Amino acid sequence: MKTPRLDLIGLVVADMAASLAFYRRLGFDFPEGAEKAPHVEAVLPGGLRMAWDTEESVRSFDPSFRRGEGSRGELAFRCDTAEEVDAAYAELTAAGYAGHLAPWDAVWGQRYAVVTDPDGYGISLFADVPAGSGAPGGA
């Protein structure tokens, strides 16, 4: 058997327009009118796809679907520098999205922060930080 490969990351969302607005701020490009669609996909560099489905759309083929409690997944977005992590976090929280973990220098060698999207998914922002680099606002 050939080994399966990750091809698509799917999110179930309560409000398609709010979710797409959030991901546009992270650089995703969606066609005009996508906010009204029950299913939206974006192809990422390298071919990985992300998909957003409304709760109603999922219920159309899985009537037992119920919105879960707590975190149902997390996506991680690599930034080139520690300063870009800080800037992305600041821009998203200034736009009204909830900050979960403010940027800090993680013990595993990354500048790291977490915001939540409109459906409560944790979105990690990170950049590798060379040892002893003194990234801004260190922990």
Summary of the structure (lengths in Angstrom):
residues: 139
radius of gyration: 16.6
end to end distance: 46.2
largest distance: 53.0
contacts: 357
relative contact order: 0.18
helix: 23%
strand: 31%
